[in-house]
């Protein structure tokens, strides 16, 4: 079974064919195939920093938003408080192949 470590959106993911992962938003339509050229590890081969010629192919399942996060800033005795909400945009990807 082949596996790889890819880097996208400032994060690293351990993937193998058939895995479904959530990554930060990628500009691609649903159903389209995308490639991840930044492969840091492929089976037992460690890249320096990337594995040459390696790429991971994925299929975009859907574009979605993550859970709502509440950011609350507060400074005691200064009458300062600030409440902000945030929802991260995500892309759901199924890994099709590793080459």
Backbone as JSON, one array per atom type, in Angstrom:
{
  "sequence": "XXXXXXXXXXXXXXXXXXXXXXXXXXXXXXXXXXXXXXXXXXXXXXXXXXXXXXXXXXXXXXXXXXXXXXXXXXXXXXXXXXXXXXXXXXXXXXXXXXX",
  "N": [[0.86, -1.19, 0.0], [0.69, 2.1, -0.97], [1.72, 5.27, 0.31], [1.74, 8.78, 1.12], [3.1, 11.96, 2.14], [1.72, 15.04, 1.92], [1.84, 18.58, 1.23], [-0.23, 21.28, 1.72], [-1.92, 24.36, 1.82], [-0.43, 25.3, 3.98], [-0.32, 23.22, 5.76], [0.38, 19.75, 6.62], [-0.41, 16.55, 5.32], [-1.0, 13.09, 5.79], [-1.55, 10.75, 3.41], [-3.3, 8.21, 1.54], [-4.31, 6.24, -1.34], [-7.81, 6.53, -1.85], [-8.42, 7.82, 0.51], [-10.28, 10.4, 2.2], [-10.05, 13.79, 2.64], [-10.08, 16.98, 4.37], [-9.14, 20.06, 3.25], [-7.65, 23.37, 3.26], [-9.31, 25.97, 1.44], [-9.34, 25.36, -2.04], [-9.15, 26.64, -5.28], [-11.15, 25.2, -7.3], [-13.52, 23.44, -9.27], [-16.32, 21.37, -8.27], [-15.95, 17.87, -8.68], [-13.79, 18.03, -10.4], [-10.37, 17.1, -11.17], [-7.43, 17.48, -9.21], [-3.96, 18.24, -8.7], [-1.43, 17.6, -6.33], [1.56, 18.9, -6.09], [3.55, 19.21, -4.16], [5.12, 16.97, -2.56], [6.24, 15.55, 0.3], [7.08, 13.15, 1.39], [7.32, 9.87, 0.19], [6.23, 6.73, 0.36], [8.94, 5.09, 1.45], [10.75, 7.01, 0.79], [12.3, 9.96, 1.52], [11.93, 13.38, 0.97], [14.07, 16.15, -0.01], [13.83, 19.3, -0.01], [11.52, 18.26, -1.19], [10.1, 15.36, -2.84], [11.39, 14.43, -5.87], [9.67, 14.5, -8.94], [7.38, 13.29, -7.96], [3.87, 13.14, -7.43], [0.57, 13.77, -6.17], [-2.7, 12.84, -6.89], [-5.93, 14.14, -6.71], [-9.53, 14.24, -6.24], [-12.0, 16.7, -6.32], [-14.54, 16.79, -4.04], [-16.48, 18.44, -2.71], [-17.14, 21.93, -1.98], [-17.04, 23.64, 1.05], [-18.0, 25.07, 4.27], [-16.33, 25.36, 7.41], [-16.81, 24.63, 10.95], [-18.29, 27.14, 13.08], [-16.27, 29.5, 14.7], [-15.7, 31.25, 17.7], [-14.18, 34.2, 18.46], [-12.97, 35.85, 21.16], [-11.94, 38.75, 22.62], [-10.55, 40.3, 25.47], [-9.84, 42.74, 27.91], [-9.05, 43.17, 31.16], [-10.33, 45.63, 33.45], [-10.19, 47.73, 31.66], [-12.35, 48.24, 30.11], [-12.59, 46.98, 27.64], [-13.7, 44.87, 25.18], [-14.18, 42.44, 22.67], [-15.95, 40.73, 20.22], [-15.83, 38.28, 17.8], [-16.8, 36.34, 14.98], [-15.92, 33.42, 13.03], [-15.71, 31.45, 10.08], [-14.07, 28.95, 8.51], [-13.25, 28.41, 5.09], [-13.46, 25.4, 3.34], [-12.21, 22.62, 1.4], [-13.32, 19.54, 0.31], [-11.6, 16.64, -0.42], [-10.97, 13.71, -2.32], [-8.5, 11.27, -2.42], [-7.13, 10.06, -5.32], [-4.95, 8.88, -6.69], [-1.4, 8.06, -6.43], [1.67, 9.02, -7.69]],
  "CA": [[0.0, 0.0, 0.0], [1.51, 3.3, -1.04], [1.25, 6.42, 1.06], [2.55, 9.97, 0.9], [2.83, 13.14, 2.95], [1.63, 16.19, 1.04], [1.74, 19.87, 1.89], [-1.14, 22.21, 1.07], [-2.55, 25.3, 2.74], [0.4, 25.47, 5.16], [-0.42, 22.04, 6.63], [0.83, 18.51, 6.03], [-1.39, 15.48, 5.44], [-0.6, 11.74, 5.43], [-2.65, 10.27, 2.57], [-3.15, 7.03, 0.69], [-5.44, 6.22, -2.27], [-9.11, 6.25, -1.25], [-8.65, 8.7, 1.67], [-11.03, 11.64, 2.02], [-9.49, 14.78, 3.55], [-10.53, 18.36, 4.28], [-8.01, 20.98, 3.17], [-8.07, 24.75, 3.1], [-9.97, 26.17, 0.14], [-8.61, 25.31, -3.3], [-10.02, 27.12, -6.35], [-11.44, 24.16, -8.29], [-14.93, 23.08, -9.26], [-16.63, 20.02, -7.79], [-15.81, 16.84, -9.7], [-12.53, 18.2, -11.13], [-9.18, 16.5, -10.56], [-6.35, 18.42, -8.9], [-2.71, 17.57, -8.34], [-0.64, 18.18, -5.24], [2.96, 18.65, -6.48], [4.45, 19.27, -3.01], [5.14, 15.68, -1.86], [7.38, 15.57, 1.21], [7.49, 11.78, 1.67], [6.64, 8.9, -0.66], [6.57, 5.41, 0.93], [10.14, 5.18, 2.31], [11.62, 8.04, 0.23], [12.13, 11.27, 2.16], [12.37, 14.44, 0.09], [14.98, 17.16, 0.54], [12.66, 19.12, 0.84], [10.43, 17.58, -1.89], [10.45, 14.18, -3.62], [11.38, 14.83, -7.28], [8.83, 13.73, -9.85], [6.23, 12.68, -7.28], [2.67, 13.97, -7.3], [-0.62, 13.1, -5.66], [-3.87, 13.28, -7.64], [-7.16, 14.1, -5.92], [-10.77, 14.67, -6.89], [-12.74, 17.6, -5.45], [-15.89, 16.3, -3.76], [-17.35, 19.6, -2.51], [-16.63, 23.12, -1.3], [-17.89, 23.8, 2.24], [-17.49, 25.91, 5.35], [-16.11, 24.64, 8.65], [-17.61, 25.05, 12.09], [-18.12, 28.52, 13.49], [-15.4, 29.75, 15.84], [-15.93, 32.53, 18.36], [-12.95, 34.81, 18.97], [-13.37, 36.85, 22.15], [-10.81, 39.45, 23.22], [-10.99, 40.98, 26.69], [-8.78, 43.28, 28.75], [-9.68, 43.55, 32.42], [-10.22, 46.98, 33.99], [-10.0, 48.72, 30.61], [-13.62, 48.31, 29.38], [-12.35, 46.55, 26.27], [-14.05, 43.52, 24.8], [-14.47, 42.36, 21.25], [-16.41, 39.39, 19.87], [-15.78, 38.08, 16.36], [-17.04, 34.98, 14.53], [-15.16, 33.04, 11.85], [-15.94, 30.12, 9.49], [-13.04, 28.68, 7.5], [-13.7, 27.76, 3.87], [-12.76, 24.13, 3.18], [-12.45, 21.8, 0.22], [-13.27, 18.1, 0.6], [-10.88, 16.01, -1.52], [-10.72, 12.27, -2.26], [-7.24, 10.94, -3.06], [-7.35, 9.09, -6.38], [-3.74, 8.12, -6.97], [-0.09, 8.57, -6.07], [2.64, 8.59, -8.7]],
  "C": [[0.89, 1.23, 0.0], [0.88, 4.42, -0.23], [2.2, 7.58, 0.79], [2.18, 11.04, 1.92], [2.85, 14.33, 2.0], [1.5, 17.46, 1.87], [0.82, 20.75, 1.07], [-1.78, 23.1, 2.13], [-1.76, 25.49, 4.03], [0.35, 24.31, 6.14], [0.07, 20.81, 5.88], [-0.18, 17.41, 6.31], [-0.77, 14.16, 5.01], [-1.77, 11.12, 4.69], [-2.27, 8.97, 1.89], [-4.37, 6.98, -0.22], [-6.74, 5.79, -1.58], [-9.42, 7.12, -0.04], [-9.47, 9.92, 1.27], [-10.53, 12.62, 3.07], [-10.16, 16.13, 3.34], [-9.29, 19.24, 4.28], [-8.54, 22.39, 3.06], [-8.48, 24.98, 1.66], [-8.99, 26.17, -1.03], [-9.59, 25.76, -4.38], [-10.15, 26.05, -7.42], [-12.92, 23.8, -8.16], [-15.12, 21.65, -8.75], [-16.55, 19.03, -8.95], [-14.52, 16.93, -10.49], [-11.39, 17.49, -10.4], [-8.14, 17.59, -10.35], [-5.11, 17.62, -8.55], [-2.04, 18.34, -7.21], [0.82, 17.9, -5.57], [3.94, 18.64, -5.31], [4.34, 17.98, -2.19], [6.41, 15.64, -1.02], [7.93, 14.17, 1.49], [6.66, 10.85, 0.78], [7.13, 7.52, -0.27], [7.77, 5.55, 1.86], [11.09, 6.28, 1.85], [11.29, 9.38, 0.86], [12.7, 12.32, 1.23], [13.29, 15.42, 0.79], [14.81, 18.48, -0.21], [11.52, 18.36, 0.16], [10.96, 16.35, -2.63], [10.31, 14.56, -5.09], [10.5, 13.9, -8.1], [7.59, 13.11, -9.24], [5.07, 13.67, -7.27], [1.51, 13.11, -6.83], [-1.82, 13.7, -6.4], [-5.11, 13.1, -6.78], [-8.35, 14.59, -6.72], [-11.55, 15.52, -5.89], [-14.16, 17.07, -5.28], [-16.86, 17.45, -3.56], [-16.58, 20.73, -1.84], [-17.58, 23.37, -0.13], [-17.26, 24.8, 3.2], [-17.34, 25.06, 6.6], [-17.03, 25.14, 9.75], [-17.32, 26.5, 12.46], [-17.24, 28.59, 14.73], [-15.71, 31.12, 16.39], [-14.59, 33.02, 18.91], [-13.38, 35.93, 19.91], [-12.12, 37.43, 22.79], [-11.32, 40.28, 24.4], [-9.77, 41.48, 27.46], [-9.42, 43.76, 30.04], [-9.37, 45.0, 32.81], [-10.04, 48.07, 32.94], [-11.26, 48.92, 29.76], [-13.45, 47.95, 27.91], [-12.79, 45.1, 26.11], [-14.49, 43.53, 23.35], [-14.82, 40.92, 20.89], [-16.49, 39.28, 18.35], [-16.08, 36.61, 16.06], [-16.24, 34.69, 13.27], [-15.56, 31.64, 11.4], [-14.94, 29.94, 8.37], [-13.65, 28.0, 6.29], [-12.82, 26.54, 3.62], [-13.1, 23.49, 1.84], [-12.31, 20.34, 0.62], [-12.68, 17.41, -0.63], [-10.77, 14.52, -1.27], [-9.44, 11.99, -3.04], [-7.47, 9.8, -4.04], [-6.11, 8.23, -6.61], [-2.48, 8.83, -6.55], [0.89, 8.08, -7.14], [3.97, 9.3, -8.48]]
}
